[in-house]
Amino acid sequence: MEDDGILGIQRPGDDADPRNSAATRYRDGNINLTGLWTYYCGIGGNADELALDAYLHEMMELPPLQMDLIHTAIEEITAEGL
C-alpha cells in the first residue's frame, strides 16, 4: 500500500511507473498535447501545459490527483477518438 497524499488514504501499490504508462498511451494514441491539456483542465486538472509535457516525457512527477486526471483524460480522449 502507498499513501496517495490525500487525507492519508492508502491505495494498493502499483509497481509500474504511472508516468511511463501515461507516456506510452499518449504516444500510442497519437494525442495532441494542447488538446490533452485542454481536456485535462476541463475535468479539473490544474498543472500547466509545460508540466503536463514534462510528466508525459517522464521528467516530472505530479500529485496523485493530477496524475489520475491525466490518465482519465487520456482514456476518455482515446475512447472518444478525439
C-alpha angles and dihedrals in degrees: 000000000000132000111250091202095243116109091326092288113164122219130183113277119247117205092205116089106245089213090060092049092049092045092052094048091045093052096040092047092053089227122177111238095222091047091050092047092049092049092045091052090048091059093048106280116147106185115110122245093259092054090048090051091049090049092050089051090050093244098116140034124221132198114281094253091054091048090052091051091050091051090047091050092050092048093049095045093050092044092051094042093231 
